Each structure stands twice: as structure tokens, then as C-alpha cells.
């Protein structure tokens, strides 16, 4: 199994490495990449949303709670998966 290295952030064109944020190389296994891709297809945007909370049950299932539903009734508490579009989506960052 080969490993691939990804760069977290590159400096903008015309900027030196000193003025940009440090470059960090992260080692990611191919197996983990495939698992993440499968979860993204199954769950959709909720996987990377800042407003989601994973709620496991005793049987091993995982439900995705939308925390925006606490303050805005337009958002369902547990949205149907996969969520392909959402006006309240905010990625982790």
C-alpha cells in the first residue's frame, strides 16, 4: 500500500514562504481515503459541516444531529441522508 502526502496550504502566487502560513505535510493512507469517500457519499454535506453532531446509539448506528435546528425551525433535527444541498452548510475551517 502506498502512502500519499498532501500539502495543507500553499503560499499564494508571488508570496514567499516566510509571509505565508507554514506548509504542513500530512500522511494519509489510501484505505482511510476510501473510507472517507464512502462516508461522504452516504452522508453528504453533513460529514464536513460545522453544525453537525454525531449521535451514536447502542446498536452501533450513527445519526447526524443538525445543531442549527435548535435556533432555526427551518432545519430538520435529523436530516434525511445524503444531504446534497443545504443553505446553512459551513465546512470545518
WOZIBEL-V930856 format. One record per backbone hydrogen bond with DSSP energy under -1.0 kcal/mol. NH is the residue of the N-H (numbers start at 1). CO is the residue of the C=O. E is the energy in kcal/mol with one decimal. If there is no record, write none. Layout:
[[NH:CO:E] [NH:CO:E]]
//
This chain:
[[4:28:-1.6] [6:26:-1.8] [8:24:-2.1] [15:12:-2.0] [26:6:-2.0] [28:4:-2.0] [33:29:-1.9] [34:30:-2.3] [35:31:-2.1] [36:32:-2.5] [37:33:-2.4] [38:34:-2.2] [39:35:-2.2] [40:36:-2.4] [41:37:-2.0] [42:38:-2.0] [43:39:-2.9] [44:40:-1.9] [45:83:-2.8] [47:44:-1.3] [48:45:-1.2] [50:90:-3.7] [52:49:-1.0] [53:65:-2.0] [55:63:-3.4] [57:61:-2.2] [60:57:-1.4] [63:55:-2.3] [65:53:-3.0] [66:77:-3.1] [67:51:-3.4] [69:66:-1.4] [70:67:-1.0] [71:68:-1.0] [72:68:-2.2] [75:72:-1.7] [83:43:-2.2] [89:86:-1.3] [92:48:-1.5]]
//
